[in-house]
């Protein structure tokens, strides 16, 4: 059993697992392998990606993009969030509300142009992804949720959105509550039922509750574990140290670091090209730096494999390196 496996078993309430780091280091691979290992332990697991360039489909060799939670093997489900699909659903909701509110047969052209323009805003994609994650997290349909986060810069923005949304909703809700006090008096005097403000306030409070629940989970060390993926390279180590400091400001519960793409040291005992021998020597230097920098928080070292990590056989091999034992 590896240190990572011991950490999982020592903290059974940590059911929200996140992998982060710079792009291309192996976050998606470790997300898939962790989900596989947990599923083999008998847990119902969802691994999902919020990266628009996600590769869960490639790793599992299954077309899952935009199809919701797809069962890969018993207990293991995978999902890739389709932001465009989510934005289209937003647009349809807006159109329906306009038609219902004003009793129209179709949305006026000038309003439709505005809806289309708003959907093209970069922030709309971020909002759509964030809302999809909130839906997944608060759904409660799985024993474990494994996040394959976007690269570091975008991940920080994503993690900050919870507090930004919550603050904005709080202000709007307070304003609505003040308006509602006057609306209730008017309703009583005119003997009216639930006002439009009632419905809007209820919707805002529901959104606030969902966001609070999601952000509360993401920053709860009892429920959530965040792991950085790092490789034995100078710039990667430097960037990871900086990112860890920034993530800490958002109260992200950093629980360890996983070193990926370690060239097997036993190769140095064989007749190998000078290039590879030099790589191993350089790697030793940075592995030592990783141990000095992150110490006991280094949870596992995963070797460089001879082929791409795709298909269940390779995922099982990675899971074996991460958690130990036969998979």
BALOBA-1460 file (C-alpha; in Angstrom, 3 decimals):
// residues 327
<rec num="1" residu="x" x="0.000" y="0.000" z="0.000"/>
<rec num="2" residu="x" x="1.368" y="3.421" z="-0.932"/>
<rec num="3" residu="x" x="1.243" y="6.585" z="1.137"/>
<rec num="4" residu="x" x="-1.566" y="7.810" z="-1.123"/>
<rec num="5" residu="x" x="-3.664" y="4.698" z="-0.451"/>
<rec num="6" residu="x" x="-3.057" y="5.047" z="3.286"/>
<rec num="7" residu="x" x="-4.197" y="8.681" z="3.104"/>
<rec num="8" residu="x" x="-7.449" y="7.650" z="1.408"/>
<rec num="9" residu="x" x="-8.154" y="4.936" z="3.951"/>
<rec num="10" residu="x" x="-7.254" y="7.159" z="6.911"/>
<rec num="11" residu="x" x="-9.694" y="9.838" z="5.707"/>
<rec num="12" residu="x" x="-12.847" y="8.008" z="4.555"/>
<rec num="13" residu="x" x="-14.945" y="11.195" z="4.619"/>
<rec num="14" residu="x" x="-12.846" y="12.841" z="1.917"/>
<rec num="15" residu="x" x="-15.124" y="12.040" z="-1.000"/>
<rec num="16" residu="x" x="-14.241" y="14.988" z="-3.249"/>
<rec num="17" residu="x" x="-10.837" y="14.491" z="-4.883"/>
<rec num="18" residu="x" x="-9.204" y="17.137" z="-7.094"/>
<rec num="19" residu="x" x="-6.098" y="16.909" z="-9.255"/>
<rec num="20" residu="x" x="-4.457" y="20.119" z="-10.408"/>
<rec num="21" residu="x" x="-1.275" y="21.389" z="-11.988"/>
<rec num="22" residu="x" x="0.060" y="22.784" z="-15.221"/>
<rec num="23" residu="x" x="-1.376" y="21.437" z="-18.445"/>
<rec num="24" residu="x" x="0.000" y="18.163" z="-19.791"/>
<rec num="25" residu="x" x="1.444" y="16.787" z="-16.540"/>
<rec num="26" residu="x" x="-0.981" y="13.911" z="-16.082"/>
<rec num="27" residu="x" x="-3.971" y="15.291" z="-14.136"/>
<rec num="28" residu="x" x="-6.486" y="13.502" z="-16.328"/>
<rec num="29" residu="x" x="-4.505" y="10.247" z="-16.140"/>
<rec num="30" residu="x" x="-4.414" y="10.326" z="-12.332"/>
<rec num="31" residu="x" x="-8.080" y="11.310" z="-12.139"/>
<rec num="32" residu="x" x="-9.020" y="8.293" z="-14.258"/>
<rec num="33" residu="x" x="-6.694" y="5.929" z="-12.357"/>
<rec num="34" residu="x" x="-7.984" y="7.088" z="-8.955"/>
<rec num="35" residu="x" x="-11.575" y="6.650" z="-10.083"/>
<rec num="36" residu="x" x="-10.698" y="3.168" z="-11.353"/>
<rec num="37" residu="x" x="-9.048" y="2.169" z="-8.049"/>
<rec num="38" residu="x" x="-11.970" y="3.436" z="-5.961"/>
<rec num="39" residu="x" x="-14.486" y="1.687" z="-8.215"/>
<rec num="40" residu="x" x="-12.561" y="-1.563" z="-7.731"/>
<rec num="41" residu="x" x="-12.895" y="-1.022" z="-3.966"/>
<rec num="42" residu="x" x="-16.669" y="-1.123" z="-4.415"/>
<rec num="43" residu="x" x="-17.429" y="2.609" z="-4.403"/>
<rec num="44" residu="x" x="-19.671" y="4.335" z="-6.921"/>
<rec num="45" residu="x" x="-17.408" y="6.975" z="-8.488"/>
<rec num="46" residu="x" x="-17.800" y="9.869" z="-10.910"/>
<rec num="47" residu="x" x="-14.695" y="11.296" z="-12.573"/>
<rec num="48" residu="x" x="-15.428" y="14.479" z="-14.464"/>
<rec num="49" residu="x" x="-13.574" y="17.165" z="-16.334"/>
<rec num="50" residu="x" x="-14.226" y="20.891" z="-16.575"/>
<rec num="51" residu="x" x="-11.433" y="21.381" z="-19.108"/>
<rec num="52" residu="x" x="-12.786" y="22.249" z="-22.583"/>
<rec num="53" residu="x" x="-9.801" y="20.324" z="-23.982"/>
<rec num="54" residu="x" x="-10.514" y="17.320" z="-21.786"/>
<rec num="55" residu="x" x="-9.155" y="13.926" z="-22.698"/>
<rec num="56" residu="x" x="-11.196" y="11.544" z="-20.550"/>
<rec num="57" residu="x" x="-12.771" y="10.326" z="-23.789"/>
<rec num="58" residu="x" x="-9.291" y="9.506" z="-25.103"/>
<rec num="59" residu="x" x="-8.130" y="7.790" z="-21.924"/>
<rec num="60" residu="x" x="-11.235" y="5.644" z="-21.540"/>
<rec num="61" residu="x" x="-11.490" y="5.177" z="-25.322"/>
<rec num="62" residu="x" x="-15.161" y="6.065" z="-25.126"/>
<rec num="63" residu="x" x="-17.037" y="9.065" z="-26.628"/>
<rec num="64" residu="x" x="-18.383" y="10.708" z="-23.468"/>
<rec num="65" residu="x" x="-18.187" y="14.463" z="-24.215"/>
<rec num="66" residu="x" x="-21.487" y="16.198" z="-23.447"/>
<rec num="67" residu="x" x="-23.308" y="12.928" z="-22.710"/>
<rec num="68" residu="x" x="-23.652" y="13.299" z="-18.952"/>
<rec num="69" residu="x" x="-22.353" y="10.594" z="-16.608"/>
<rec num="70" residu="x" x="-21.373" y="7.568" z="-18.743"/>
<rec num="71" residu="x" x="-20.733" y="4.207" z="-17.073"/>
<rec num="72" residu="x" x="-17.301" y="2.908" z="-18.090"/>
<rec num="73" residu="x" x="-17.099" y="-0.209" z="-15.920"/>
<rec num="74" residu="x" x="-19.253" y="-1.225" z="-12.938"/>
<rec num="75" residu="x" x="-19.170" y="1.597" z="-10.322"/>
<rec num="76" residu="x" x="-17.070" y="3.892" z="-12.534"/>
<rec num="77" residu="x" x="-18.749" y="6.788" z="-14.359"/>
<rec num="78" residu="x" x="-17.080" y="9.534" z="-16.406"/>
<rec num="79" residu="x" x="-18.348" y="12.905" z="-17.585"/>
<rec num="80" residu="x" x="-16.987" y="15.736" z="-19.717"/>
<rec num="81" residu="x" x="-18.888" y="19.007" z="-19.291"/>
<rec num="82" residu="x" x="-20.036" y="20.571" z="-22.582"/>
<rec num="83" residu="x" x="-20.099" y="24.324" z="-21.900"/>
<rec num="84" residu="x" x="-21.706" y="25.106" z="-25.288"/>
<rec num="85" residu="x" x="-24.565" y="22.747" z="-24.487"/>
<rec num="86" residu="x" x="-25.000" y="24.449" z="-21.137"/>
<rec num="87" residu="x" x="-24.989" y="27.927" z="-22.697"/>
<rec num="88" residu="x" x="-27.630" y="26.849" z="-25.217"/>
<rec num="89" residu="x" x="-29.809" y="25.676" z="-22.335"/>
<rec num="90" residu="x" x="-29.367" y="29.116" z="-20.711"/>
<rec num="91" residu="x" x="-30.448" y="30.800" z="-23.926"/>
<rec num="92" residu="x" x="-33.542" y="28.620" z="-24.195"/>
<rec num="93" residu="x" x="-34.491" y="29.410" z="-20.582"/>
<rec num="94" residu="x" x="-34.146" y="33.150" z="-21.211"/>
<rec num="95" residu="x" x="-36.271" y="32.941" z="-24.364"/>
<rec num="96" residu="x" x="-38.980" y="30.977" z="-22.547"/>
<rec num="97" residu="x" x="-39.126" y="33.461" z="-19.670"/>
<rec num="98" residu="x" x="-39.438" y="36.385" z="-22.100"/>
<rec num="99" residu="x" x="-42.223" y="34.666" z="-24.034"/>
<rec num="100" residu="x" x="-44.082" y="33.674" z="-20.864"/>
<rec num="101" residu="x" x="-43.672" y="37.071" z="-19.216"/>
<rec num="102" residu="x" x="-44.860" y="39.123" z="-22.185"/>
<rec num="103" residu="x" x="-47.170" y="36.613" z="-23.852"/>
<rec num="104" residu="x" x="-45.261" y="36.725" z="-27.134"/>
<rec num="105" residu="x" x="-45.172" y="34.098" z="-29.864"/>
<rec num="106" residu="x" x="-41.505" y="34.735" z="-30.663"/>
<rec num="107" residu="x" x="-38.592" y="36.686" z="-29.236"/>
<rec num="108" residu="x" x="-38.066" y="40.095" z="-30.906"/>
<rec num="109" residu="x" x="-35.018" y="40.292" z="-33.174"/>
<rec num="110" residu="x" x="-33.250" y="42.947" z="-31.086"/>
<rec num="111" residu="x" x="-33.623" y="40.785" z="-27.962"/>
<rec num="112" residu="x" x="-32.452" y="37.672" z="-29.804"/>
<rec num="113" residu="x" x="-29.331" y="39.544" z="-30.990"/>
<rec num="114" residu="x" x="-28.590" y="40.458" z="-27.373"/>
<rec num="115" residu="x" x="-29.034" y="36.850" z="-26.212"/>
<rec num="116" residu="x" x="-26.644" y="35.626" z="-28.903"/>
<rec num="117" residu="x" x="-24.050" y="38.310" z="-28.117"/>
<rec num="118" residu="x" x="-24.180" y="37.583" z="-24.376"/>
<rec num="119" residu="x" x="-23.606" y="33.882" z="-25.030"/>
<rec num="120" residu="x" x="-20.406" y="34.713" z="-26.937"/>
<rec num="121" residu="x" x="-18.852" y="36.434" z="-23.907"/>
<rec num="122" residu="x" x="-15.892" y="34.441" z="-22.454"/>
<rec num="123" residu="x" x="-17.350" y="34.809" z="-18.951"/>
<rec num="124" residu="x" x="-20.476" y="32.976" z="-20.090"/>
<rec num="125" residu="x" x="-18.487" y="29.806" z="-20.746"/>
<rec num="126" residu="x" x="-16.845" y="30.030" z="-17.304"/>
<rec num="127" residu="x" x="-20.246" y="30.581" z="-15.692"/>
<rec num="128" residu="x" x="-21.764" y="27.654" z="-17.566"/>
<rec num="129" residu="x" x="-18.959" y="25.328" z="-16.475"/>
<rec num="130" residu="x" x="-19.135" y="26.560" z="-12.893"/>
<rec num="131" residu="x" x="-22.902" y="26.030" z="-12.771"/>
<rec num="132" residu="x" x="-22.509" y="22.518" z="-14.169"/>
<rec num="133" residu="x" x="-19.959" y="21.711" z="-11.445"/>
<rec num="134" residu="x" x="-22.331" y="23.007" z="-8.776"/>
<rec num="135" residu="x" x="-25.053" y="20.717" z="-10.149"/>
<rec num="136" residu="x" x="-22.694" y="17.728" z="-10.073"/>
<rec num="137" residu="x" x="-21.345" y="18.418" z="-6.582"/>
<rec num="138" residu="x" x="-24.685" y="19.018" z="-4.885"/>
<rec num="139" residu="x" x="-26.311" y="16.090" z="-6.694"/>
<rec num="140" residu="x" x="-25.110" y="13.548" z="-4.158"/>
<rec num="141" residu="x" x="-25.497" y="10.592" z="-6.534"/>
<rec num="142" residu="x" x="-22.003" y="9.124" z="-6.037"/>
<rec num="143" residu="x" x="-19.739" y="7.979" z="-3.211"/>
<rec num="144" residu="x" x="-16.713" y="9.770" z="-4.688"/>
<rec num="145" residu="x" x="-16.305" y="12.716" z="-7.046"/>
<rec num="146" residu="x" x="-12.973" y="13.022" z="-8.864"/>
<rec num="147" residu="x" x="-12.270" y="16.431" z="-10.452"/>
<rec num="148" residu="x" x="-9.927" y="16.796" z="-13.383"/>
<rec num="149" residu="x" x="-9.330" y="20.541" z="-13.049"/>
<rec num="150" residu="x" x="-8.336" y="22.906" z="-15.825"/>
<rec num="151" residu="x" x="-4.703" y="24.192" z="-15.881"/>
<rec num="152" residu="x" x="-3.602" y="26.288" z="-12.910"/>
<rec num="153" residu="x" x="-4.517" y="29.802" z="-14.043"/>
<rec num="154" residu="x" x="-8.049" y="28.847" z="-15.037"/>
<rec num="155" residu="x" x="-8.429" y="26.681" z="-11.948"/>
<rec num="156" residu="x" x="-7.732" y="29.669" z="-9.686"/>
<rec num="157" residu="x" x="-10.377" y="31.657" z="-11.525"/>
<rec num="158" residu="x" x="-12.825" y="28.779" z="-11.242"/>
<rec num="159" residu="x" x="-12.173" y="28.363" z="-7.511"/>
<rec num="160" residu="x" x="-12.602" y="32.100" z="-6.897"/>
<rec num="161" residu="x" x="-15.959" y="32.169" z="-8.688"/>
<rec num="162" residu="x" x="-17.721" y="30.544" z="-5.732"/>
<rec num="163" residu="x" x="-16.929" y="33.468" z="-3.428"/>
<rec num="164" residu="x" x="-17.615" y="36.037" z="-6.180"/>
<rec num="165" residu="x" x="-20.984" y="34.493" z="-7.038"/>
<rec num="166" residu="x" x="-21.922" y="34.143" z="-3.389"/>
<rec num="167" residu="x" x="-21.153" y="37.799" z="-2.640"/>
<rec num="168" residu="x" x="-23.098" y="38.979" z="-5.674"/>
<rec num="169" residu="x" x="-26.106" y="36.793" z="-4.885"/>
<rec num="170" residu="x" x="-26.028" y="37.991" z="-1.258"/>
<rec num="171" residu="x" x="-26.275" y="41.637" z="-2.359"/>
<rec num="172" residu="x" x="-29.076" y="40.951" z="-4.827"/>
<rec num="173" residu="x" x="-30.935" y="38.830" z="-2.265"/>
<rec num="174" residu="x" x="-30.695" y="41.598" z="0.357"/>
<rec num="175" residu="x" x="-32.091" y="44.100" z="-2.136"/>
<rec num="176" residu="x" x="-34.906" y="41.715" z="-3.063"/>
<rec num="177" residu="x" x="-35.720" y="41.104" z="0.592"/>
<rec num="178" residu="x" x="-36.047" y="44.846" z="1.160"/>
<rec num="179" residu="x" x="-38.290" y="45.127" z="-1.903"/>
<rec num="180" residu="x" x="-40.303" y="42.141" z="-0.696"/>
<rec num="181" residu="x" x="-41.244" y="43.892" z="2.537"/>
<rec num="182" residu="x" x="-43.061" y="46.560" z="0.531"/>
<rec num="183" residu="x" x="-44.446" y="43.974" z="-1.883"/>
<rec num="184" residu="x" x="-45.979" y="41.943" z="0.955"/>
<rec num="185" residu="x" x="-47.773" y="45.023" z="2.277"/>
<rec num="186" residu="x" x="-49.128" y="45.714" z="-1.192"/>
<rec num="187" residu="x" x="-50.211" y="42.077" z="-1.604"/>
<rec num="188" residu="x" x="-52.103" y="42.117" z="1.681"/>
<rec num="189" residu="x" x="-53.807" y="45.396" z="0.848"/>
<rec num="190" residu="x" x="-54.776" y="44.178" z="-2.632"/>
<rec num="191" residu="x" x="-55.414" y="40.578" z="-1.470"/>
<rec num="192" residu="x" x="-52.949" y="39.207" z="-4.012"/>
<rec num="193" residu="x" x="-51.181" y="35.852" z="-3.881"/>
<rec num="194" residu="x" x="-47.446" y="35.239" z="-4.330"/>
<rec num="195" residu="x" x="-45.845" y="38.192" z="-6.103"/>
<rec num="196" residu="x" x="-43.299" y="38.056" z="-8.898"/>
<rec num="197" residu="x" x="-40.727" y="39.305" z="-6.371"/>
<rec num="198" residu="x" x="-41.526" y="36.291" z="-4.179"/>
<rec num="199" residu="x" x="-40.619" y="33.953" z="-7.014"/>
<rec num="200" residu="x" x="-37.451" y="35.849" z="-7.964"/>
<rec num="201" residu="x" x="-36.295" y="35.983" z="-4.341"/>
<rec num="202" residu="x" x="-36.919" y="32.260" z="-3.922"/>
<rec num="203" residu="x" x="-34.900" y="31.549" z="-7.076"/>
<rec num="204" residu="x" x="-32.008" y="33.753" z="-5.903"/>
<rec num="205" residu="x" x="-31.982" y="32.083" z="-2.493"/>
<rec num="206" residu="x" x="-31.922" y="28.666" z="-4.152"/>
<rec num="207" residu="x" x="-28.930" y="29.680" z="-6.306"/>
<rec num="208" residu="x" x="-27.163" y="31.052" z="-3.249"/>
<rec num="209" residu="x" x="-27.770" y="27.836" z="-1.325"/>
<rec num="210" residu="x" x="-26.392" y="25.699" z="-4.180"/>
<rec num="211" residu="x" x="-23.262" y="27.853" z="-4.513"/>
<rec num="212" residu="x" x="-22.689" y="27.940" z="-0.749"/>
<rec num="213" residu="x" x="-23.013" y="24.157" z="-0.576"/>
<rec num="214" residu="x" x="-20.578" y="23.678" z="-3.472"/>
<rec num="215" residu="x" x="-17.956" y="26.158" z="-2.237"/>
<rec num="216" residu="x" x="-18.304" y="24.793" z="1.290"/>
<rec num="217" residu="x" x="-17.474" y="21.308" z="0.059"/>
<rec num="218" residu="x" x="-14.502" y="22.489" z="-2.025"/>
<rec num="219" residu="x" x="-12.856" y="24.178" z="0.958"/>
<rec num="220" residu="x" x="-13.698" y="21.555" z="3.610"/>
<rec num="221" residu="x" x="-10.578" y="19.581" z="4.544"/>
<rec num="222" residu="x" x="-12.750" y="16.873" z="6.077"/>
<rec num="223" residu="x" x="-14.535" y="16.264" z="2.766"/>
<rec num="224" residu="x" x="-12.091" y="17.351" z="0.074"/>
<rec num="225" residu="x" x="-8.519" y="16.544" z="-0.918"/>
<rec num="226" residu="x" x="-6.527" y="18.472" z="-3.523"/>
<rec num="227" residu="x" x="-3.401" y="16.943" z="-5.079"/>
<rec num="228" residu="x" x="-0.864" y="18.754" z="-7.217"/>
<rec num="229" residu="x" x="0.741" y="16.843" z="-10.054"/>
<rec num="230" residu="x" x="4.421" y="17.720" z="-10.511"/>
<rec num="231" residu="x" x="7.261" y="16.424" z="-12.691"/>
<rec num="232" residu="x" x="11.020" y="16.529" z="-11.893"/>
<rec num="233" residu="x" x="11.698" y="19.705" z="-13.877"/>
<rec num="234" residu="x" x="12.869" y="23.097" z="-12.641"/>
<rec num="235" residu="x" x="10.074" y="25.306" z="-14.018"/>
<rec num="236" residu="x" x="7.353" y="22.852" z="-13.025"/>
<rec num="237" residu="x" x="8.591" y="22.787" z="-9.432"/>
<rec num="238" residu="x" x="8.765" y="26.603" z="-9.303"/>
<rec num="239" residu="x" x="5.277" y="27.014" z="-10.769"/>
<rec num="240" residu="x" x="3.842" y="24.438" z="-8.378"/>
<rec num="241" residu="x" x="5.278" y="26.232" z="-5.332"/>
<rec num="242" residu="x" x="3.715" y="29.514" z="-6.508"/>
<rec num="243" residu="x" x="0.393" y="27.856" z="-7.288"/>
<rec num="244" residu="x" x="0.252" y="26.128" z="-3.907"/>
<rec num="245" residu="x" x="0.650" y="29.499" z="-2.224"/>
<rec num="246" residu="x" x="-2.158" y="31.014" z="-4.300"/>
<rec num="247" residu="x" x="-4.466" y="28.041" z="-3.759"/>
<rec num="248" residu="x" x="-3.931" y="28.301" z="-0.008"/>
<rec num="249" residu="x" x="-5.424" y="31.821" z="-0.129"/>
<rec num="250" residu="x" x="-8.673" y="30.259" z="-1.332"/>
<rec num="251" residu="x" x="-8.562" y="27.762" z="1.544"/>
<rec num="252" residu="x" x="-8.110" y="24.874" z="-0.894"/>
<rec num="253" residu="x" x="-7.237" y="21.800" z="1.229"/>
<rec num="254" residu="x" x="-3.918" y="20.767" z="-0.343"/>
<rec num="255" residu="x" x="-3.276" y="17.194" z="0.786"/>
<rec num="256" residu="x" x="-0.216" y="16.222" z="-1.191"/>
<rec num="257" residu="x" x="1.860" y="16.086" z="-4.347"/>
<rec num="258" residu="x" x="2.211" y="13.294" z="-6.888"/>
<rec num="259" residu="x" x="5.409" y="13.098" z="-8.913"/>
<rec num="260" residu="x" x="4.854" y="11.904" z="-12.449"/>
<rec num="261" residu="x" x="7.065" y="10.728" z="-15.330"/>
<rec num="262" residu="x" x="9.962" y="9.481" z="-13.248"/>
<rec num="263" residu="x" x="12.438" y="7.636" z="-15.491"/>
<rec num="264" residu="x" x="13.134" y="4.250" z="-13.821"/>
<rec num="265" residu="x" x="16.511" y="4.598" z="-12.101"/>
<rec num="266" residu="x" x="17.477" y="0.994" z="-12.789"/>
<rec num="267" residu="x" x="18.010" y="2.000" z="-16.418"/>
<rec num="268" residu="x" x="21.190" y="3.770" z="-15.268"/>
<rec num="269" residu="x" x="22.697" y="0.337" z="-14.562"/>
<rec num="270" residu="x" x="22.267" y="-0.668" z="-18.202"/>
<rec num="271" residu="x" x="24.007" y="0.299" z="-21.416"/>
<rec num="272" residu="x" x="21.942" y="3.333" z="-22.383"/>
<rec num="273" residu="x" x="22.564" y="6.395" z="-24.606"/>
<rec num="274" residu="x" x="24.357" y="9.375" z="-23.021"/>
<rec num="275" residu="x" x="21.218" y="11.489" z="-23.526"/>
<rec num="276" residu="x" x="19.117" y="9.210" z="-21.345"/>
<rec num="277" residu="x" x="21.868" y="8.892" z="-18.724"/>
<rec num="278" residu="x" x="22.084" y="12.693" z="-18.530"/>
<rec num="279" residu="x" x="18.296" y="12.904" z="-18.159"/>
<rec num="280" residu="x" x="18.409" y="10.500" z="-15.222"/>
<rec num="281" residu="x" x="21.187" y="12.522" z="-13.569"/>
<rec num="282" residu="x" x="19.207" y="15.740" z="-14.016"/>
<rec num="283" residu="x" x="16.064" y="14.014" z="-12.743"/>
<rec num="284" residu="x" x="17.854" y="12.894" z="-9.550"/>
<rec num="285" residu="x" x="18.694" y="16.519" z="-8.817"/>
<rec num="286" residu="x" x="15.064" y="17.643" z="-9.172"/>
<rec num="287" residu="x" x="13.645" y="14.644" z="-7.307"/>
<rec num="288" residu="x" x="15.853" y="15.626" z="-4.392"/>
<rec num="289" residu="x" x="14.573" y="19.212" z="-4.677"/>
<rec num="290" residu="x" x="10.970" y="17.954" z="-4.711"/>
<rec num="291" residu="x" x="11.589" y="15.933" z="-1.549"/>
<rec num="292" residu="x" x="13.238" y="18.923" z="0.153"/>
<rec num="293" residu="x" x="10.468" y="21.301" z="-0.930"/>
<rec num="294" residu="x" x="7.364" y="19.174" z="-0.335"/>
<rec num="295" residu="x" x="8.757" y="16.600" z="2.111"/>
<rec num="296" residu="x" x="6.281" y="14.119" z="3.568"/>
<rec num="297" residu="x" x="3.507" y="15.582" z="1.409"/>
<rec num="298" residu="x" x="4.883" y="13.684" z="-1.603"/>
<rec num="299" residu="x" x="2.284" y="10.927" z="-1.814"/>
<rec num="300" residu="x" x="3.545" y="8.848" z="-4.740"/>
<rec num="301" residu="x" x="6.082" y="8.624" z="-7.563"/>
<rec num="302" residu="x" x="4.812" y="7.342" z="-10.875"/>
<rec num="303" residu="x" x="7.236" y="6.144" z="-13.566"/>
<rec num="304" residu="x" x="7.391" y="7.193" z="-17.172"/>
<rec num="305" residu="x" x="5.525" y="4.504" z="-19.104"/>
<rec num="306" residu="x" x="6.570" y="3.076" z="-22.439"/>
<rec num="307" residu="x" x="3.303" y="4.046" z="-24.136"/>
<rec num="308" residu="x" x="0.357" y="6.455" z="-23.881"/>
<rec num="309" residu="x" x="-2.087" y="5.915" z="-21.025"/>
<rec num="310" residu="x" x="-5.232" y="4.872" z="-22.863"/>
<rec num="311" residu="x" x="-7.527" y="1.927" z="-22.247"/>
<rec num="312" residu="x" x="-8.335" y="0.055" z="-19.054"/>
<rec num="313" residu="x" x="-5.143" y="-2.018" z="-19.009"/>
<rec num="314" residu="x" x="-2.920" y="1.072" z="-18.848"/>
<rec num="315" residu="x" x="-5.242" y="2.830" z="-16.401"/>
<rec num="316" residu="x" x="-4.956" y="-0.222" z="-14.131"/>
<rec num="317" residu="x" x="-1.148" y="-0.025" z="-14.319"/>
<rec num="318" residu="x" x="-1.173" y="3.627" z="-13.293"/>
<rec num="319" residu="x" x="-3.579" y="2.828" z="-10.449"/>
<rec num="320" residu="x" x="-1.147" y="0.156" z="-9.285"/>
<rec num="321" residu="x" x="1.675" y="2.695" z="-9.139"/>
<rec num="322" residu="x" x="-0.488" y="5.246" z="-7.330"/>
<rec num="323" residu="x" x="-2.069" y="2.948" z="-4.757"/>
<rec num="324" residu="x" x="-0.014" y="-0.246" z="-4.769"/>
<rec num="325" residu="x" x="-1.104" y="-3.852" z="-5.187"/>
<rec num="326" residu="x" x="-2.507" y="-5.664" z="-8.192"/>
<rec num="327" residu="x" x="-5.288" y="-3.845" z="-9.963"/>
